[in-house]
Amino acid sequence: MTYYYYKDDKGEWRWRLNAADGRIIADSGQGYEHLSDCLDDIRLVKNSKDAPVVQI
C-alpha cells in the first residue's frame, strides 16, 4: 500500500491510500491549507494500526 498526497483543484492538500492494485482504500475526506497538517493526518492514520474495530 502507498500513501499519496497532492493539491486538489481548490489548492488544498489531500491524501489517499492506494492498495497494491491501485484501488483507493482510504482518503483524507477533507482538504488542508497547510501541507504539514496533511502529513500529520497521514501519520495519525498510520499510527492507528492497533485501534479496535467495533461494529455499531
DACORLIN-V657286 format. One line per field, one symbol per residue. phi: phi as a letter, one per 30 degrees, with the letter a starting at -180 (. if undefined). burial: 1 if it has 9 or more other C-alpha atoms within 8 Angstrom, else 0. A space follows every 10 residues. Layout:
phi=???
burial=???
//
This chain:
phi=.bdbbacddd icdbbbccde djddcabdia cbdceedddd dedddddcec ddcbdc
burial=0010101100 0111111110 0001001100 1100001100 1100000000 000000
//
